[in-house]
Amino acid sequence: MTNKNSLSKNNPFLLRPVGKDYLWGGNRLNDDFSKGIDLQPLAETWECSTHPDGLSTVASGPFAGQTLRDVLRSHPEYLGTHPQSADGELPVLIKFIDAKRDLSVQVHPSDEYAMQNEDGQSGKNEMWYVLDASENAELIYGFNRPIDRETLRKSLADGTVEHYLRRVQIHKDDVFYIQAGTVHAIGAGALIAEIQESSNLTYRMYDYGRVDKYGKPRTLHIDRALDVARLDGGENPRQPMRVLRYTPGCASELLCRCKYFVVERMLINTKRIRRMACVSTGTNSFQVLLCVDGCGVAFPEGGDALPFFRGDCLFLPADSVPVRLHGYAQLIKVSC
């Protein structure tokens, strides 16, 4: 029997993702996370998204079956008072990425450039958390030396650009912040959780001469990429200092804090204690809990239990009821 309080507007709810079948994807999102999405390959799942290119859907509670975008437009207070959470639109997009093959070398524009040149869209700053990586997996992060615009253009045309790209080995549990303007690519063998601005603006610079499923080369965006790319080389990316904080049943650490989002990792383990971990939101921001390992149960105060499993995504509206967490799981918590 459903508890009447379970229909409270402040209760959390599960989300259902939309999938993307980009040519570089694999099978792990179905195999490891039981997504049940009939795409081959399954390259990405957009777990929490109000972007028109991929709308996630509410999977539990009174809003089940509605898109998250429609729910937030009807209840903009769910976003909170943070200035980035304006006009009933979710300011972030959260996804899983399975790179069976190398992604294209690409770059994203800043908010300012996108506002002026992409009909007022947001730019794209993003963060990657490495869930798994094969032995030799790597990513591309900027250039290994300063390069000028014309040299870069020529190297893209003649296929020698790889000589200028900085390659970085990656390992499970690594964190990378990819600022707009940083030329980058995820390499083959990486399984990633990505938190980004709500944007789908990607300027593809180089794609290894590949063709799509119709036998045509994928579109490149050389001029706009050159407009926004940082060419100074920059420094090697360094892992942030991470400090675990302990509360009963939970250890947590900050992974990234920037203008656009705050990302933490939570390790839930209530197998041997009688006091559960607890999360709640204030009026400032919603929270998203992405389960990247293990499983558990969320108990909203006065509401129905929500079991969650590896790969599930839970949305907590701003000013939500307190939610107790029981289980053995690793969660990525995102707020703004």
N, C-alpha and C positions, 0 to 999 in steps of 0.2 A: 504494500500500500504506500502511495506517495505521500510523504510528509507535506502538509500544506505550506510549510515554510520553505520547502525546497524550490518554490517558484519565486523566491525573493530575487529582486533584480540585482542584488549584490552577490549572488552565488556564482562561483566559477563554472566554466563549461569546457568540454572537450572540443577540439577542432578536427576537421577532416581536410587533408591537403589536396592540392591539384598537382598532377605530375607533368614532367617535360621529357620529351624523348630525343634530346640533342644527340648527335651522332657519336660523341665521345663517352657516353654513359655506359653503365654496366647493369648488373642484376642485383647488387647488394641491397638496395633499398627495399626490394621485395623479399630477398632471401634473409637478410639480417633484421629487418624492421617490420616484416609482414605487412607491407603496405597494401597488397592486393590490388595494385593498379595495373591494368592491362595495357602496358606500353613496353615495347622492346626496341631499343634499350630504355631503361628508366634512369635518366641522368640526374634529375632534380625532383624534389618534392617541396612545394611551397607550403610550409606548415602553417604559417600565420601571415596572411596576406589580404589586403584590401585593394591591391593593385589590379587594374582592369585586365592585365595580361594573365592573371591567375588568381582567382578568388577562392580562398579557403572557406569552408562551410562549417557551421556549428553542428556538432555530432551528439550533443546531449542537452537535456533540460528543455525548457519551454520554447527556446528558439531553434530547436533541432530542425535541420533542413534549410534554414535561411543562410544566406551568405553572411560572413562576418561584416562585410561592408554595409549591408542593409541594417544589421543589428546596431552597428555603431552610428549610422546616420539617424536611426530612431532614438538612440540613447548616447548622444555625444558625451554625456557625463561619465560614461565608462572609461573614457580616455584619460580623465583627470584634468588638472589645471595647468599642466606643463605647457609652456608656450609653443613647443613643437607639436603638440597634439591639438591642432586647430581644425575647424570646419568639419568635424566628424570623420576625419580620415586618419587611419593608423599611420604614424610616421615611420614605422620600421617594417621590414619584411624579413622573415626568418625561414631558412630553408636547409634541407639536407642536400649534399652534392656527392655523387659517386663518380669519380673520374677514372674510368677504366683505361681511357686514352688521354693524351695531353689535350688540355683546352687551348683555344687560340690565344695568341699574345694580344692583349687588349688593354684598354685604359678607359676610365670613367671620368666624366666631366664634374667640375665643381658645381655647387648650387648656382653661383653667379653666372657661369657660362651657360648652364642648362636653362636658366631663367630667360636669358637673352636670345638663345639660339634654338631652344627646343620647346617653344610654346609654353614657357612658364613651368616646366616640369622641375622636379628636384634632381640634383646631382646624385652622386653615389659614392659615399664613404662606406667601407665595410670592414668587418672583422671575421677572421676564420679561426675556428677551434678544430684542431685535427683530432678526429675520432679514431682513425687508424691510418697507417701508412705502410706500404710495402718496403722492403729493405732498402731499395735505392730511390724511393720516391723523393721528389723535389718540387720546388716551385720557382717561378721566375719573379724577381722582385727588383724592378728598375734596371739600370745599366751598370756595367762593371767599370765604366770610365765615363767622363763627360763626352757628350756627342752633340754635334750641331744638327740643325734641322735638315739641311740638304744632304749631309752624310747619312742621316737616318732614312730619309726618303729613298736615297739610292740603294741602301742596303735592303730595304723592304722590297724594292723592285727586282733586285738581282738575287735575293734569297740568302744574303750573307748576314742578315740582322742577328742571327743567333750568336755570332762572334762577340756581339756587344752586350748581350743580356747577362745579368747576374743570376746565377743559379744557386739556390739554397736548399740543402738537405732538410727534410722535415721528418718529424717523429711524432708518434702518438702523444697527445696532450700538449702539443705546441700551440701557441697563440700568435696570430699575426694581424696587425691593423694595417689595412690597405687604404691609404689616403687618396682621395680623388687626385688624378694627375699622375699616379704611380703606375707605370707600365708593369703588367703582371700576368701570370698564368698559373693555374693549378696543374701539376704534372700527373701523369698516369700513376695509379696505385694509391691515390689519396681519397679518404672518406672524410668529409668536412661538414661541420655545422657552420652556417654563415648567418651573421646578423648584419643588416645593412639598412641604409635609408630605403624608403619605399620608392624604388626607381628601377626601371628596366633599361636604362641607357648604357649601352656598351658600344664602344668604338673598337671594332676588330681591326688590328693592324697587320697580322700575319697568321696564316692558318696552315702552314706546312704543305701548301699545294693540294689540300684535300677537296673532295667534292661531296655534295649532299646526296640524299637518297635518290635524287633525280639525275645524278651525274653532273650537276652544275657546281662550279666553285662557289663557295659561300661569299656573301657580300663583304667587302672590306670598306673601311671608313677612314681612309688615309688622311685626308685633309683635316677632318675634325680631330682625329687622333693627334696629329701634329700640333694642332692649336692648343691642346690641353696637356700634353705629355710633359712631365718634368725631365729635362735632359741633362741635369747636373751630375748624374751618377749617384749621389747621396751615399749613405752609409749602409752597411749590412744590417738587416733587421736583428734586433736583440730581443730575447725573451723577457717579458716583464717580471719584476720581482713579485712573487706570490706568497702570501702569508695565510695560512689556515686559521680560521676563528672557530672555536668550538662552543656549541650550545647543546643541551640534552637532545640526543638523537640525530645531530646534524653537525657537519663541519662545512664551512663555506670559505670561498676565496674570491677576491675581485680579479677578473680577467681583463676587463677593459672599461674605462670611463672616458667618454668624449662628449662633444656637444650634442650628439644625436641619440646616444643610448648608453646604458650601464649594463654590463654583463657580468654575472657571477656564476661560479660553479658550486653546486650544493651536493654533498655526499650524505645521503640519508641512510641511517642504520639504526632501526628501532627493534631489532630482533631480540635484544637482551635487556631492554629497559621498558619501564611501564609508562614513561612520559614521552609523548610523541613530539616530533618537530612541529613547529607552527610557523606559518607565513600569513601575512595580511598586507593589504595595500592601504596607503593613505589617500588623501584627496589629490595628491600631486600627480600620480601616474598609475596606470594599469601595470600588471605584471604578466609575463608569459613564462610558463614552466615547460621546458622541452626535455623529455626523458631520453637520455642518450645511452643509458644502460640500466639493467635491472627492472624492477617493477614495484608497485606499491598501491596504496589507497589514499585518496584525499577525502577528508571528512570536513565538509563545510559546516560551520556552526549552525545548527537548526535545519540542515539540509540532508539530502541523500548522499551516500558514499559514492565516490567516483574512482573505480579501479583504473590504474594506468599501467602501461607496459612500455617496453623499449620502443622508442619511435613516436610515442604519443605526445600531443601538445595540448596544454591546459591554459586557458585564458582566465585571468582574474581581473574583473573590472576594478577601476579605481574605487576606493572606499569599500572594498569587499568585506564580507564577513570574515572573521579569522578562519583559517583552514589548517587543520592538523594533518600531518603527513606520516604515514606508517609504511614501513617496508625497507627494502635494501635496494637503493637506486642512486644513480647519478643524474642530476638535473642541471640544465643550463637555465638560469633565471635572467630574464631581460626586462628592463624597465626604461623609462625615459625621464 
